Amino acid sequence: MTSDDAPQGGAAPPASLDVVRVLALLDASRHSLAALAAAVELASQRHAELVALYVEDLDLLHCAAFPFSCEIGAQSGLTRPLTPAALEASIAHQLQRVQQALAAAVAGRDLRHRLEISRGRVAAEALTKSGPDDVLVLGKSGTTERWGKRLGSTSRRLILEAPCSVLLWDESHPYRRGPLRWLAAGESSPAQAGGAPSLPAWLASLFDGASPLPLQHAGELERTLDRANAGGLLLHRGELEGLLAEDEQLIARVPLPILIIP
């Protein structure tokens, strides 16, 4: 929105296309499917195009070429050979699940949407397809009940390198409207003295106001948000890098949607 387009006299902002596209990175896991639901809501609300991204993982395909490759059942613990043919069949099945999930998520909505399929390294493909005016929505992949909550390597790279805003979703904590929290302490704070950060309309529309957190360190943030059950957390890229330097798995344990902006 340009200054000439800004609403006058405190009027509500128009339902303009301030987000070019909402990108949802999908892999048929429960985390990515929860992120898809959030992406559909955001795209519908902002009248933006929804682009579902499915990447056939080139690294896995390369691994399957080795004669000693095998896969281990997540629940049974049993091993079985991992062959290129078996992996191609698994990828085809996963793609079918993604197509079905997308169709179900947009059913009954007047929403421009499409599925983009590519083959390559997942993070690199997502970075290539993202633009500065997009919003990239993804799940906290790598989370399992057995090993505890961990931020997946793909998610970690994307939140640190994406050229656009990133909405990181956690399927284990259903979203509830509430305040958007932001870090108000330290020299890295995006806000001016005593003021909340300026938020784009698409972001402000998801939350009920802004709430400053006078915090600087990862431990303080985790303790403060341990029982939070509504709203979200806003981090600028520099703040995120500082928190990850203190605790590389903090983000996986925060029980709220996290929005990372460059």
C-alpha positions as CSV (number, residue, x, y, z in Angstrom):
1,M,0.0,0.0,0.0
2,T,1.4,3.4,-0.9
3,S,1.0,6.5,1.2
4,D,-1.6,7.8,-1.3
5,D,-3.6,4.6,-0.8
6,A,-3.6,4.7,3.0
7,P,-7.1,4.9,4.6
8,Q,-8.1,8.3,5.9
9,G,-9.8,9.2,9.1
10,G,-9.2,5.9,10.9
11,A,-11.3,4.0,8.4
12,A,-10.7,0.2,8.2
13,P,-8.1,-0.7,5.5
14,P,-9.5,-2.0,2.3
15,A,-9.3,-5.7,1.4
16,S,-6.5,-5.0,-1.0
17,L,-3.8,-7.4,-2.2
18,D,-1.1,-6.4,0.2
19,V,0.2,-10.0,0.0
20,V,1.1,-11.2,-3.5
21,R,1.0,-14.9,-2.7
22,V,0.7,-17.3,0.2
23,L,3.1,-20.2,-0.2
24,A,2.5,-23.4,1.7
25,L,5.4,-26.0,1.7
26,L,3.8,-29.4,1.9
27,D,5.1,-32.9,2.5
28,A,1.9,-34.7,3.7
29,S,3.0,-34.7,7.3
30,R,0.5,-33.6,9.9
31,H,2.6,-30.5,10.5
32,S,2.6,-29.4,6.9
33,L,-1.2,-30.1,6.6
34,A,-1.8,-28.0,9.7
35,A,0.2,-25.2,8.0
36,L,-1.9,-25.7,4.9
37,A,-5.1,-24.9,6.8
38,A,-3.5,-21.8,8.1
39,A,-2.3,-20.8,4.7
40,V,-5.8,-21.2,3.2
41,E,-7.3,-19.0,5.9
42,L,-4.7,-16.3,5.3
43,A,-5.0,-16.4,1.5
44,S,-8.8,-16.2,1.8
45,Q,-8.7,-13.4,4.2
46,R,-6.3,-11.3,2.2
47,H,-7.7,-12.2,-1.3
48,A,-4.2,-13.6,-2.2
49,E,-3.2,-16.5,-4.4
50,L,-2.4,-19.7,-2.6
51,V,0.5,-21.7,-4.0
52,A,1.1,-25.1,-2.5
53,L,4.7,-26.3,-3.0
54,Y,5.5,-29.9,-3.2
55,V,9.2,-30.8,-3.7
56,E,10.3,-34.4,-4.6
57,D,13.4,-34.7,-2.3
58,L,16.4,-35.1,-4.5
59,D,18.6,-36.0,-1.5
60,L,16.4,-39.0,-0.7
61,L,16.5,-40.2,-4.3
62,H,20.2,-40.0,-4.3
63,C,20.4,-42.0,-1.0
64,A,18.2,-44.8,-2.5
65,A,20.8,-45.4,-5.2
66,F,23.2,-46.9,-2.6
67,P,22.9,-50.7,-2.3
68,F,23.0,-50.6,1.5
69,S,20.2,-48.0,1.9
70,C,17.4,-48.9,4.1
71,E,14.5,-47.3,5.9
72,I,13.4,-47.7,9.5
73,G,9.7,-47.8,10.5
74,A,8.9,-44.9,12.8
75,Q,6.7,-47.1,15.1
76,S,7.8,-50.6,14.4
77,G,11.6,-50.0,14.3
78,L,11.9,-52.6,11.6
79,T,14.3,-52.0,8.7
80,R,13.6,-52.7,5.1
81,P,15.6,-52.1,1.9
82,L,15.2,-48.6,0.3
83,T,15.2,-49.0,-3.4
84,P,14.7,-46.3,-6.1
85,A,11.5,-48.0,-7.3
86,A,10.1,-48.1,-3.7
87,L,11.0,-44.5,-3.1
88,E,9.4,-43.3,-6.4
89,A,6.2,-45.2,-5.4
90,S,6.3,-43.5,-1.9
91,I,6.8,-40.1,-3.5
92,A,3.9,-40.7,-5.8
93,H,1.7,-41.7,-2.9
94,Q,2.7,-38.7,-0.9
95,L,1.9,-36.4,-3.8
96,Q,-1.5,-38.0,-4.1
97,R,-2.1,-37.2,-0.4
98,V,-1.0,-33.6,-0.9
99,Q,-3.3,-33.2,-3.9
100,Q,-6.2,-34.6,-1.9
101,A,-5.4,-32.4,1.1
102,L,-5.2,-29.3,-1.0
103,A,-8.6,-30.1,-2.7
104,A,-10.2,-30.6,0.7
105,A,-8.7,-27.4,2.2
106,V,-10.0,-25.1,-0.6
107,A,-13.3,-26.9,-1.1
108,G,-16.2,-24.4,-1.2
109,R,-13.9,-21.3,-1.2
110,D,-13.6,-18.7,-3.9
111,L,-9.8,-18.9,-3.8
112,R,-7.2,-18.7,-6.5
113,H,-4.8,-21.6,-5.9
114,R,-2.5,-24.0,-7.6
115,L,0.0,-26.8,-6.8
116,E,3.6,-26.4,-7.9
117,I,5.6,-29.7,-8.2
118,S,9.3,-29.7,-8.5
119,R,12.2,-32.0,-7.9
120,G,15.3,-30.9,-6.0
121,R,16.6,-30.1,-2.5
122,V,13.5,-29.0,-0.5
123,A,14.9,-25.8,1.1
124,A,16.7,-24.6,-2.0
125,E,13.5,-25.1,-4.1
126,A,11.4,-23.2,-1.6
127,L,13.9,-20.3,-1.5
128,T,14.0,-20.1,-5.3
129,K,10.2,-19.9,-5.5
130,S,9.7,-17.3,-2.8
131,G,9.6,-13.6,-3.5
132,P,9.9,-10.6,-1.1
133,D,6.2,-9.9,-1.2
134,D,5.1,-13.5,-0.4
135,V,4.3,-15.1,2.9
136,L,5.8,-18.6,3.3
137,V,3.8,-20.9,5.6
138,L,5.4,-24.1,6.9
139,G,5.2,-26.5,9.8
140,K,7.7,-27.3,12.5
141,S,8.8,-30.5,10.8
142,G,11.0,-32.8,12.7
143,T,8.8,-32.9,15.8
144,T,8.1,-36.4,17.2
145,E,6.7,-37.6,20.5
146,R,9.5,-40.1,20.9
147,W,12.4,-37.7,20.6
148,G,10.8,-34.5,21.8
149,K,10.3,-31.3,19.9
150,R,12.9,-30.3,17.4
151,L,13.0,-27.8,14.6
152,G,13.7,-29.6,11.3
153,S,16.7,-28.7,9.2
154,T,14.5,-27.5,6.3
155,S,12.4,-25.3,8.5
156,R,15.5,-23.9,10.2
157,R,17.1,-22.9,6.9
158,L,13.9,-21.3,5.6
159,I,13.3,-19.1,8.6
160,L,16.9,-17.9,8.5
161,E,17.2,-17.4,4.7
162,A,13.7,-16.8,3.2
163,P,13.5,-13.5,1.3
164,C,9.9,-13.0,2.6
165,S,7.9,-13.2,5.8
166,V,7.6,-16.7,7.2
167,L,4.7,-18.1,9.3
168,L,5.9,-21.1,11.3
169,W,3.1,-23.3,12.4
170,D,2.9,-26.1,15.1
171,E,0.1,-28.6,14.7
172,S,0.2,-29.6,18.3
173,H,-1.1,-26.2,19.4
174,P,-4.3,-25.1,17.7
175,Y,-4.3,-21.5,16.8
176,R,-6.4,-19.1,18.9
177,R,-6.8,-15.3,18.3
178,G,-4.9,-13.2,20.8
179,P,-2.1,-10.6,21.1
180,L,1.0,-10.6,18.8
181,R,3.9,-10.5,21.2
182,W,7.2,-8.8,20.2
183,L,10.5,-8.3,21.9
184,A,10.7,-4.8,23.4
185,A,14.1,-5.0,25.1
186,G,17.6,-4.7,23.8
187,E,19.2,-2.7,21.0
188,S,17.9,-5.2,18.4
189,S,14.3,-4.3,19.1
190,P,12.4,-3.2,15.9
191,A,10.3,-0.7,17.8
192,Q,11.1,2.9,18.4
193,A,11.3,3.9,22.1
194,G,8.1,2.8,23.8
195,G,6.3,2.0,20.5
196,A,5.0,-1.2,18.9
197,P,6.5,-2.3,15.5
198,S,4.7,-1.3,12.3
199,L,2.9,-4.3,11.0
200,P,1.6,-5.0,7.5
201,A,-2.1,-5.3,7.2
202,W,-2.1,-9.1,6.5
203,L,-0.2,-9.7,9.8
204,A,-2.2,-7.3,12.0
205,S,-5.4,-8.9,10.8
206,L,-4.4,-12.3,12.4
207,F,-4.1,-11.0,15.9
208,D,-5.8,-8.9,18.6
209,G,-3.4,-6.0,19.1
210,A,0.3,-6.2,20.0
211,S,1.9,-7.0,23.4
212,P,5.5,-6.1,24.2
213,L,7.7,-8.6,26.0
214,P,10.6,-6.9,27.9
215,L,12.9,-9.8,27.3
216,Q,16.3,-10.4,25.7
217,H,17.3,-14.0,26.4
218,A,16.1,-17.4,25.2
219,G,15.5,-18.7,28.7
220,E,13.3,-15.8,29.7
221,L,11.3,-16.1,26.5
222,E,10.7,-19.8,27.0
223,R,9.6,-19.4,30.6
224,T,7.3,-16.4,29.8
225,L,5.6,-18.3,26.9
226,D,5.5,-21.7,28.4
227,R,1.7,-21.6,29.1
228,A,0.7,-19.2,26.4
229,N,-2.3,-20.6,24.4
230,A,-3.4,-17.7,22.2
231,G,-1.9,-15.2,19.7
232,G,1.6,-15.4,18.4
233,L,5.2,-14.3,18.5
234,L,6.8,-11.8,16.1
235,L,10.6,-12.0,15.5
236,H,12.8,-10.0,13.2
237,R,15.5,-12.1,11.6
238,G,18.2,-10.6,13.7
239,E,16.3,-11.4,16.9
240,L,15.7,-15.0,15.7
241,E,19.4,-15.5,15.0
242,G,20.3,-14.3,18.5
243,L,17.8,-16.6,20.2
244,L,19.0,-19.6,18.1
245,A,22.6,-18.9,19.1
246,E,21.6,-19.2,22.7
247,D,19.3,-22.2,22.2
248,E,19.0,-23.8,18.8
249,Q,15.8,-25.7,19.7
250,L,14.0,-22.8,21.5
251,I,11.7,-22.1,18.5
252,A,10.4,-25.7,18.4
253,R,9.3,-25.4,22.1
254,V,7.4,-22.1,21.8
255,P,3.7,-23.1,21.9
256,L,2.6,-20.4,19.5
257,P,2.6,-19.5,15.8
258,I,5.8,-17.7,15.1
259,L,6.1,-15.0,12.4
260,I,9.6,-14.1,11.2
261,I,10.1,-11.0,9.1
262,P,13.3,-9.9,7.4
